[in-house]
Amino acid sequence: MTNSELARTAVPGGIVDPVESARAELKAALAAIEIKGNVPRRLDNASKRAAVRLRLLADRNPAGAVALGVAAAAVVGSAVWVIARALSR
């Protein structure tokens, strides 16, 4: 959760009026639900973070990045082979 998302979901202190306090709590709760429930945005953010981490790995350890790519291709290829074999029976 970023700082801006945390700020949207935090209830400001010092509110004396119970109606204003309830409104602030409702606003914060709705913002938290929107952040947690917005799966496409969360997936987009996660994929961007993963891309940055992979770029850092490739810069720091090119051989490790190549090995990771080969391993990922092997896993995907194996999964496709298993599914195709199961469907052909």
Accessible surface in RSA format (square Angstrom, percent):
REM  Atomic radii and reference values for relative SASA: ProtOr
REM  Chains: A
REM  Algorithm: Lee & Richards
REM  Probe-radius: 1.40
REM  Slices: 20
REM RES _ NUM      All-atoms   Total-Side   Main-Chain    Non-polar    All polar
REM                ABS   REL    ABS   REL    ABS   REL    ABS   REL    ABS   REL
RES MET A   1   135.54  70.2  53.01  35.1  82.53 196.5  52.59  44.7  82.94 109.9
RES THR A   2    82.67  58.8  75.35  76.4   7.31  17.4  80.07 107.5   2.60   3.9
RES ASN A   3   129.91  89.6 120.48 116.4   9.43  22.7  33.98  81.8  95.93  92.7
RES SER A   4    77.53  65.5  66.92  89.3  10.60  24.4  53.13 113.1  24.40  34.2
RES GLU A   5    24.52  14.1  24.47  18.5   0.05   0.1   7.03  13.6  17.49  14.3
RES LEU A   6   102.41  57.0 102.41  73.3   0.00   0.0 102.41  71.9   0.00   0.0
RES ALA A   7    73.05  67.2  49.75  76.8  23.30  53.0  56.92  80.2  16.14  42.7
RES ARG A   8   112.60  47.3  98.00  50.0  14.60  34.8  56.38  77.1  56.22  34.1
RES THR A   9    26.95  19.2  10.27  10.4  16.68  39.7   6.00   8.1  20.95  31.7
RES ALA A  10    54.67  50.3  39.35  60.7  15.32  34.9  46.69  65.7   7.98  21.1
RES VAL A  11    69.03  45.4  44.19  40.0  24.84  59.9  44.19  38.4  24.84  67.4
RES PRO A  12    81.46  59.4  66.01  60.2  15.45  56.1  77.38  63.9   4.08  25.4
RES GLY A  13    75.01  92.5   0.00   N/A  75.01  92.5  41.63 114.2  33.38  74.7
RES GLY A  14    78.60  96.9   0.00   N/A  78.60  96.9  42.73 117.2  35.87  80.3
RES ILE A  15    62.23  35.4  33.92  25.3  28.30  68.2  38.14  27.5  24.09  65.4
RES VAL A  16   142.07  93.5 117.31 106.2  24.76  59.7 122.19 106.2  19.88  53.9
RES ASP A  17    66.53  46.6  60.04  59.8   6.49  15.3  29.05  68.4  37.48  37.4
RES PRO A  18   103.00  75.1  92.60  84.4  10.40  37.8  98.22  81.1   4.78  29.7
RES VAL A  19    82.46  54.3  79.30  71.8   3.16   7.6  82.33  71.5   0.13   0.4
RES GLU A  20    78.92  45.3  77.48  58.6   1.45   3.4  25.74  49.8  53.18  43.4
RES SER A  21    29.96  25.3  29.93  39.9   0.03   0.1   9.59  20.4  20.36  28.5
RES ALA A  22    58.68  54.0  50.53  78.0   8.15  18.5  54.55  76.8   4.13  10.9
RES ARG A  23   145.83  61.2 139.88  71.3   5.95  14.2  53.55  73.2  92.28  55.9
RES ALA A  24    17.29  15.9   9.27  14.3   8.02  18.2  14.87  20.9   2.42   6.4
RES GLU A  25    95.24  54.7  91.43  69.2   3.81   9.1  23.64  45.7  71.60  58.5
RES LEU A  26   108.96  60.7 104.21  74.6   4.75  11.9 108.15  76.0   0.81   2.2
RES LYS A  27   154.49  75.4 148.73  91.3   5.75  13.7  95.24  85.7  59.25  63.1
RES ALA A  28     6.77   6.2   5.24   8.1   1.52   3.5   5.88   8.3   0.88   2.3
RES ALA A  29    47.86  44.0  39.32  60.7   8.54  19.4  46.96  66.1   0.90   2.4
RES LEU A  30   102.09  56.9  97.42  69.7   4.67  11.7  97.89  68.8   4.20  11.3
RES ALA A  31    11.10  10.2   6.71  10.4   4.39  10.0  10.29  14.5   0.81   2.1
RES ALA A  32    32.67  30.0  32.43  50.1   0.24   0.5  32.67  46.0   0.00   0.0
RES ILE A  33   115.01  65.4 110.70  82.5   4.30  10.4 114.06  82.1   0.95   2.6
RES GLU A  34    72.34  41.5  64.02  48.4   8.32  19.8  55.85 108.0  16.49  13.5
RES ILE A  35    11.27   6.4  10.92   8.1   0.35   0.8  10.92   7.9   0.35   0.9
RES LYS A  36   124.59  60.8 118.64  72.8   5.96  14.2  69.75  62.8  54.84  58.4
RES GLY A  37    53.32  65.8   0.00   N/A  53.32  65.8  32.03  87.9  21.29  47.7
RES ASN A  38    44.82  30.9  38.09  36.8   6.73  16.2  11.25  27.1  33.57  32.5
RES VAL A  39    81.47  53.6  81.39  73.7   0.08   0.2  81.47  70.8   0.00   0.0
RES PRO A  40    99.01  72.2  90.05  82.1   8.97  32.6  94.65  78.1   4.37  27.1
RES ARG A  41    77.10  32.4  71.28  36.3   5.82  13.9  47.92  65.5  29.18  17.7
RES ARG A  42   115.37  48.4 109.72  55.9   5.65  13.4  29.19  39.9  86.18  52.2
RES LEU A  43   116.82  65.1 112.90  80.8   3.92   9.9 113.49  79.7   3.33   9.0
RES ASP A  44    66.27  46.4  60.40  60.1   5.87  13.9  21.80  51.3  44.47  44.4
RES ASN A  45    52.92  36.5  51.01  49.3   1.91   4.6  10.95  26.3  41.97  40.6
RES ALA A  46    40.44  37.2  35.74  55.2   4.71  10.7  36.37  51.2   4.08  10.8
RES SER A  47    64.10  54.2  52.77  70.4  11.33  26.1  48.12 102.5  15.98  22.4
RES LYS A  48   123.28  60.1 119.18  73.1   4.09   9.7  78.47  70.6  44.80  47.7
RES ARG A  49   132.37  55.6 128.68  65.6   3.69   8.8  60.50  82.7  71.87  43.6
RES ALA A  50    46.74  43.0  43.45  67.1   3.28   7.5  46.25  65.1   0.49   1.3
RES ALA A  51    35.83  32.9  29.74  45.9   6.10  13.9  34.47  48.5   1.37   3.6
RES VAL A  52    77.01  50.7  76.48  69.2   0.53   1.3  76.91  66.8   0.10   0.3
RES ARG A  53   167.74  70.4 161.88  82.5   5.86  13.9  53.04  72.5 114.70  69.5
RES LEU A  54    94.68  52.7  91.80  65.7   2.88   7.2  91.97  64.6   2.72   7.3
RES ARG A  55   152.45  64.0 148.79  75.8   3.66   8.7  67.45  92.2  85.00  51.5
RES LEU A  56    80.45  44.8  80.44  57.5   0.01   0.0  80.44  56.5   0.01   0.0
RES LEU A  57    59.24  33.0  55.60  39.8   3.64   9.1  58.66  41.2   0.58   1.6
RES ALA A  58    43.22  39.7  37.26  57.5   5.97  13.6  37.26  52.5   5.97  15.8
RES ASP A  59   115.20  80.7  85.09  84.7  30.11  71.2  27.85  65.5  87.35  87.1
RES ARG A  60   188.37  79.1 152.99  78.0  35.38  84.2  61.11  83.5 127.26  77.1
RES ASN A  61    70.09  48.3  68.49  66.2   1.60   3.9  14.27  34.3  55.82  54.0
RES PRO A  62    86.43  63.0  84.51  77.0   1.91   7.0  86.11  71.1   0.32   2.0
RES ALA A  63    78.03  71.7  64.08  98.9  13.95  31.7  72.00 101.4   6.03  16.0
RES GLY A  64    23.55  29.0   0.00   N/A  23.55  29.0  18.48  50.7   5.08  11.4
RES ALA A  65    26.02  23.9  16.67  25.7   9.35  21.3  17.64  24.8   8.38  22.2
RES VAL A  66   100.91  66.4  93.76  84.9   7.15  17.2 100.22  87.1   0.70   1.9
RES ALA A  67    61.28  56.3  50.51  77.9  10.77  24.5  57.18  80.5   4.10  10.9
RES LEU A  68    87.00  48.4  82.84  59.3   4.16  10.5  86.14  60.5   0.85   2.3
RES GLY A  69    40.68  50.2   0.00   N/A  40.68  50.2  34.27  94.0   6.41  14.3
RES VAL A  70    99.18  65.3  94.96  86.0   4.21  10.1  97.65  84.8   1.52   4.1
RES ALA A  71    51.26  47.1  44.57  68.8   6.69  15.2  50.79  71.5   0.47   1.2
RES ALA A  72    52.82  48.6  45.06  69.5   7.76  17.7  52.15  73.4   0.67   1.8
RES ALA A  73    66.27  60.9  50.84  78.5  15.43  35.1  59.09  83.2   7.18  19.0
RES ALA A  74    58.40  53.7  45.04  69.5  13.36  30.4  57.04  80.3   1.36   3.6
RES VAL A  75   103.10  67.8  98.74  89.4   4.36  10.5 102.17  88.8   0.94   2.5
RES VAL A  76    95.22  62.7  93.49  84.6   1.72   4.1  95.22  82.7   0.00   0.0
RES GLY A  77    37.38  46.1   0.00   N/A  37.38  46.1  32.86  90.2   4.52  10.1
RES SER A  78    65.12  55.0  58.70  78.3   6.42  14.8  33.20  70.7  31.92  44.7
RES ALA A  79    48.65  44.7  39.97  61.7   8.68  19.7  48.40  68.2   0.25   0.7
RES VAL A  80    91.94  60.5  90.21  81.7   1.73   4.2  91.40  79.4   0.53   1.5
RES TRP A  81   153.74  61.7 150.25  72.7   3.49   8.2 126.23  67.3  27.51  44.6
RES VAL A  82    84.90  55.9  82.98  75.1   1.92   4.6  83.94  72.9   0.96   2.6
RES ILE A  83   103.88  59.1 102.10  76.1   1.79   4.3 103.86  74.8   0.03   0.1
RES ALA A  84    55.25  50.8  45.79  70.7   9.46  21.5  50.73  71.4   4.52  12.0
RES ARG A  85   112.30  47.2 106.52  54.3   5.78  13.8  22.22  30.4  90.08  54.6
RES ALA A  86    67.62  62.2  45.61  70.4  22.00  50.1  51.66  72.7  15.96  42.3
RES LEU A  87   144.70  80.6 116.82  83.6  27.87  70.1 119.31  83.8  25.38  68.3
RES SER A  88    94.05  79.5  51.39  68.6  42.66  98.3  49.63 105.7  44.43  62.2
RES ARG A  89   199.92  83.9 135.79  69.2  64.13 152.7  87.44 119.5 112.48  68.2
END  Absolute sums over single chains surface
CHAIN  1 A     7281.2       6144.7       1136.5       5103.5       2177.7
END  Absolute sums over all chains
TOTAL          7281.2       6144.7       1136.5       5103.5       2177.7
